[in-house]
Amino acid sequence: MPTYEYKATNEEGKSVKGVLTAETEEDLETALDKQNLYLVSAKETAARSGGGASAGGRGKIVRSRVKRAELISFTVHLATVIGAGVPILQGLDDMIDETEGPYFKEVVRGIRNGIEEGNSISDAFAQYPGIFSELYVSILRSGESTGRLDDVLKEIVGFLEWQDELVGTIKQATTYPIIVLCAVSGLLTIMFTFVLPRFLTIFDGFNIPLPLPTRIVIAISNFFQNFWWLLIAGVVGSLVGLRTANRTPQGRMVLDRIKLKLPIFGELIRKIALSRFSHYLATLFGAGVNILNALEVVERVVGNAVLADVVRRARLQVGTGQNIAGALRESGEFPSMVVRMVTIGETTGNLEETLQKVSEYYDREVPQTVKRIFTALESMIIIGLGVVILFVVLSIILPMLSLQQVGHV
């Protein structure tokens, strides 16, 4: 697999250079996009000695094929090894033998070789940004510097388990409504494209004025038959436009601001972002990462450009000796409860503890909001389908009643 020297820009427009391994430049661009970097130029270079990941070297893996459960298991094992006083190289050798996935086995081997060559543990992990997030590596680096590596690995495990639970909750709540929505959309498409046009032609031979519902249904049916390509072009164009806009800092900011203001879903999006903010900051701060570095990481991983900008301003204020709560309060984007808890934490010196309280609150609130919204959405879809079917039935029955009245039937 070729290795590329690349030049990219981050969300603030600053130039970033680096080296990544990818099959093609398109894959390289995709990998950088996941890190909120925008590829400017790339040049293929000779591979490092030792080869890529497939050869057991230190090639940087840019596309993650590792399941979260596998990553959690690996982190638990590593924490146990280090906590038991087993040399890390020996522990990684054992994990290479026990790792089932061939892809992740080569990743572990690459980490082991990197440490053996003299790299720090965090630097060896940082060679694989597609698998080990910036937050993961930052916590590791803090654990190395404070001598609490086994403790911070346990904190990473708790964080990964929270992520897994959150994703599982969202998937569980959204699966059925999405299936229902797709089924309803397919049913309506078939109905207006194939069924209704044939049925409504029976009224063509009668010289009677058609009721408004019938005319509307005929117009919709004609549109589906003659301009179906516009629907496809509209969907594809919208997706391409959104993706293009999302690749620029300005476009991402506008889209994320719109997301927060969406009816129904805006509340959920904000709560998920706030849950990330509290979890990430509490985990980093608790692992011993200094507050400026912690805020810098949170800014990049909070998942919403609007809230990331607030975190950036908070970081700048902290750098000048001010507090975090002030920036959060001035933005108007953070709920008063979060601002109040951060204020208490900063005042009492227990910021980690108060952030944990905020995290616990959103751990309860997010799943409840997800279930509430998608339960309501499911009901709305069913009611909407009923209304459409009733409208279609009326469009068929009303002309028949008109025919009876004029004596045609």
GIHU-V669286 format. One record per residue. N is the residue number from 1. RES is the residue in three letters. SS is DSSP state (alpha for helix, beta for strand, coil for the rest). PSI is psi as a letter, one per 30 degrees, with the letter a starting at -180 (NA if undefined). Layout:
n->{N	N}
res->{RES	RES}
ss->{SS	SS}
psi->{PSI	PSI}
//
This chain:
n->{1	2	3	4	5	6	7	8	9	10	11	12	13	14	15	16	17	18	19	20	21	22	23	24	25	26	27	28	29	30	31	32	33	34	35	36	37	38	39	40	41	42	43	44	45	46	47	48	49	50	51	52	53	54	55	56	57	58	59	60	61	62	63	64	65	66	67	68	69	70	71	72	73	74	75	76	77	78	79	80	81	82	83	84	85	86	87	88	89	90	91	92	93	94	95	96	97	98	99	100	101	102	103	104	105	106	107	108	109	110	111	112	113	114	115	116	117	118	119	120	121	122	123	124	125	126	127	128	129	130	131	132	133	134	135	136	137	138	139	140	141	142	143	144	145	146	147	148	149	150	151	152	153	154	155	156	157	158	159	160	161	162	163	164	165	166	167	168	169	170	171	172	173	174	175	176	177	178	179	180	181	182	183	184	185	186	187	188	189	190	191	192	193	194	195	196	197	198	199	200	201	202	203	204	205	206	207	208	209	210	211	212	213	214	215	216	217	218	219	220	221	222	223	224	225	226	227	228	229	230	231	232	233	234	235	236	237	238	239	240	241	242	243	244	245	246	247	248	249	250	251	252	253	254	255	256	257	258	259	260	261	262	263	264	265	266	267	268	269	270	271	272	273	274	275	276	277	278	279	280	281	282	283	284	285	286	287	288	289	290	291	292	293	294	295	296	297	298	299	300	301	302	303	304	305	306	307	308	309	310	311	312	313	314	315	316	317	318	319	320	321	322	323	324	325	326	327	328	329	330	331	332	333	334	335	336	337	338	339	340	341	342	343	344	345	346	347	348	349	350	351	352	353	354	355	356	357	358	359	360	361	362	363	364	365	366	367	368	369	370	371	372	373	374	375	376	377	378	379	380	381	382	383	384	385	386	387	388	389	390	391	392	393	394	395	396	397	398	399	400	401	402	403	404	405	406	407	408	409}
res->{MET	PRO	THR	TYR	GLU	TYR	LYS	ALA	THR	ASN	GLU	GLU	GLY	LYS	SER	VAL	LYS	GLY	VAL	LEU	THR	ALA	GLU	THR	GLU	GLU	ASP	LEU	GLU	THR	ALA	LEU	ASP	LYS	GLN	ASN	LEU	TYR	LEU	VAL	SER	ALA	LYS	GLU	THR	ALA	ALA	ARG	SER	GLY	GLY	GLY	ALA	SER	ALA	GLY	GLY	ARG	GLY	LYS	ILE	VAL	ARG	SER	ARG	VAL	LYS	ARG	ALA	GLU	LEU	ILE	SER	PHE	THR	VAL	HIS	LEU	ALA	THR	VAL	ILE	GLY	ALA	GLY	VAL	PRO	ILE	LEU	GLN	GLY	LEU	ASP	ASP	MET	ILE	ASP	GLU	THR	GLU	GLY	PRO	TYR	PHE	LYS	GLU	VAL	VAL	ARG	GLY	ILE	ARG	ASN	GLY	ILE	GLU	GLU	GLY	ASN	SER	ILE	SER	ASP	ALA	PHE	ALA	GLN	TYR	PRO	GLY	ILE	PHE	SER	GLU	LEU	TYR	VAL	SER	ILE	LEU	ARG	SER	GLY	GLU	SER	THR	GLY	ARG	LEU	ASP	ASP	VAL	LEU	LYS	GLU	ILE	VAL	GLY	PHE	LEU	GLU	TRP	GLN	ASP	GLU	LEU	VAL	GLY	THR	ILE	LYS	GLN	ALA	THR	THR	TYR	PRO	ILE	ILE	VAL	LEU	CYS	ALA	VAL	SER	GLY	LEU	LEU	THR	ILE	MET	PHE	THR	PHE	VAL	LEU	PRO	ARG	PHE	LEU	THR	ILE	PHE	ASP	GLY	PHE	ASN	ILE	PRO	LEU	PRO	LEU	PRO	THR	ARG	ILE	VAL	ILE	ALA	ILE	SER	ASN	PHE	PHE	GLN	ASN	PHE	TRP	TRP	LEU	LEU	ILE	ALA	GLY	VAL	VAL	GLY	SER	LEU	VAL	GLY	LEU	ARG	THR	ALA	ASN	ARG	THR	PRO	GLN	GLY	ARG	MET	VAL	LEU	ASP	ARG	ILE	LYS	LEU	LYS	LEU	PRO	ILE	PHE	GLY	GLU	LEU	ILE	ARG	LYS	ILE	ALA	LEU	SER	ARG	PHE	SER	HIS	TYR	LEU	ALA	THR	LEU	PHE	GLY	ALA	GLY	VAL	ASN	ILE	LEU	ASN	ALA	LEU	GLU	VAL	VAL	GLU	ARG	VAL	VAL	GLY	ASN	ALA	VAL	LEU	ALA	ASP	VAL	VAL	ARG	ARG	ALA	ARG	LEU	GLN	VAL	GLY	THR	GLY	GLN	ASN	ILE	ALA	GLY	ALA	LEU	ARG	GLU	SER	GLY	GLU	PHE	PRO	SER	MET	VAL	VAL	ARG	MET	VAL	THR	ILE	GLY	GLU	THR	THR	GLY	ASN	LEU	GLU	GLU	THR	LEU	GLN	LYS	VAL	SER	GLU	TYR	TYR	ASP	ARG	GLU	VAL	PRO	GLN	THR	VAL	LYS	ARG	ILE	PHE	THR	ALA	LEU	GLU	SER	MET	ILE	ILE	ILE	GLY	LEU	GLY	VAL	VAL	ILE	LEU	PHE	VAL	VAL	LEU	SER	ILE	ILE	LEU	PRO	MET	LEU	SER	LEU	GLN	GLN	VAL	GLY	HIS	VAL}
ss->{coil	coil	beta	beta	beta	beta	beta	beta	beta	coil	coil	coil	coil	coil	beta	beta	beta	beta	beta	beta	beta	coil	coil	coil	alpha	alpha	alpha	alpha	alpha	alpha	alpha	alpha	alpha	alpha	coil	coil	coil	beta	beta	beta	beta	beta	beta	beta	beta	coil	coil	coil	coil	coil	coil	coil	alpha	alpha	alpha	coil	coil	coil	coil	coil	beta	coil	coil	coil	coil	coil	coil	alpha	alpha	alpha	alpha	alpha	alpha	alpha	alpha	alpha	alpha	alpha	alpha	alpha	alpha	alpha	alpha	coil	coil	coil	coil	alpha	alpha	alpha	alpha	alpha	alpha	alpha	alpha	alpha	alpha	alpha	coil	coil	coil	alpha	alpha	alpha	alpha	alpha	alpha	alpha	alpha	alpha	alpha	alpha	alpha	alpha	alpha	alpha	coil	coil	coil	coil	alpha	alpha	alpha	alpha	alpha	alpha	coil	coil	coil	coil	coil	coil	coil	alpha	alpha	alpha	alpha	alpha	alpha	alpha	alpha	alpha	alpha	alpha	alpha	alpha	coil	coil	alpha	alpha	alpha	alpha	alpha	alpha	alpha	alpha	alpha	alpha	alpha	alpha	alpha	alpha	alpha	alpha	alpha	alpha	alpha	alpha	alpha	alpha	alpha	alpha	alpha	alpha	alpha	alpha	alpha	alpha	alpha	alpha	alpha	alpha	alpha	alpha	alpha	alpha	alpha	alpha	alpha	alpha	alpha	alpha	alpha	alpha	alpha	alpha	alpha	alpha	alpha	alpha	alpha	alpha	alpha	coil	coil	coil	coil	coil	coil	coil	coil	alpha	alpha	alpha	alpha	alpha	alpha	alpha	alpha	alpha	alpha	alpha	alpha	alpha	alpha	alpha	coil	alpha	alpha	alpha	alpha	alpha	alpha	alpha	alpha	alpha	alpha	alpha	alpha	alpha	alpha	alpha	alpha	alpha	alpha	alpha	coil	coil	alpha	alpha	alpha	alpha	alpha	alpha	alpha	alpha	alpha	alpha	alpha	alpha	alpha	coil	coil	coil	alpha	alpha	alpha	alpha	alpha	alpha	alpha	alpha	alpha	alpha	alpha	alpha	alpha	alpha	alpha	alpha	alpha	alpha	alpha	alpha	alpha	alpha	coil	coil	coil	coil	alpha	alpha	alpha	alpha	alpha	alpha	alpha	alpha	alpha	alpha	alpha	coil	coil	coil	alpha	alpha	alpha	alpha	alpha	alpha	alpha	alpha	alpha	alpha	alpha	alpha	alpha	alpha	alpha	coil	coil	coil	coil	alpha	alpha	alpha	alpha	alpha	alpha	alpha	alpha	coil	coil	coil	coil	alpha	alpha	alpha	alpha	alpha	alpha	alpha	alpha	alpha	alpha	alpha	alpha	alpha	coil	coil	alpha	alpha	alpha	alpha	alpha	alpha	alpha	alpha	alpha	alpha	alpha	alpha	alpha	alpha	alpha	alpha	alpha	alpha	alpha	alpha	alpha	alpha	alpha	alpha	alpha	alpha	alpha	alpha	alpha	alpha	alpha	alpha	alpha	alpha	alpha	alpha	alpha	alpha	alpha	alpha	alpha	alpha	alpha	alpha	alpha	alpha	alpha	alpha	alpha	alpha	alpha	alpha	alpha	alpha	alpha	coil	coil	coil	coil}
psi->{k	l	k	k	k	l	k	l	k	a	f	g	g	k	k	k	l	a	k	l	k	l	e	l	e	e	e	e	e	e	e	e	e	f	g	h	k	j	k	e	l	k	k	k	l	k	l	l	k	f	a	a	e	f	g	g	a	g	k	k	k	f	k	k	g	k	l	e	e	e	e	e	e	e	e	e	e	e	e	e	e	e	f	f	g	k	k	e	e	e	e	e	e	e	e	e	e	f	k	e	k	e	e	f	e	e	e	e	e	e	e	e	e	e	e	e	f	f	l	l	e	e	e	e	e	f	f	i	f	f	e	j	l	e	e	e	e	e	e	e	e	e	e	e	f	f	g	h	e	e	e	f	e	e	e	e	e	e	e	e	e	e	e	e	e	e	e	e	e	e	e	e	f	f	e	e	e	e	e	e	e	e	e	e	e	e	e	e	e	e	e	f	e	e	e	e	e	e	e	f	f	f	f	e	f	k	i	k	k	k	l	e	e	e	e	e	e	e	e	e	e	e	e	e	e	f	h	e	f	e	e	e	e	e	e	e	e	e	e	e	e	e	e	e	e	f	f	k	e	e	e	e	e	e	e	e	e	e	e	f	g	k	k	d	f	e	e	e	e	e	e	e	e	e	e	e	e	e	e	e	e	e	e	e	e	f	f	g	k	l	e	e	e	e	e	e	e	e	e	f	g	f	g	k	e	e	e	e	e	e	e	e	e	e	e	e	e	e	f	g	g	a	l	e	e	e	e	e	e	e	e	g	f	k	l	e	e	e	e	e	e	e	e	e	e	e	e	f	g	h	e	e	e	e	e	e	e	e	e	e	e	f	e	e	e	e	e	e	e	e	e	e	e	f	e	e	e	e	e	e	e	e	e	e	e	e	e	e	e	e	e	e	e	e	f	e	e	e	e	e	e	e	e	e	e	g	g	f	NA}
//
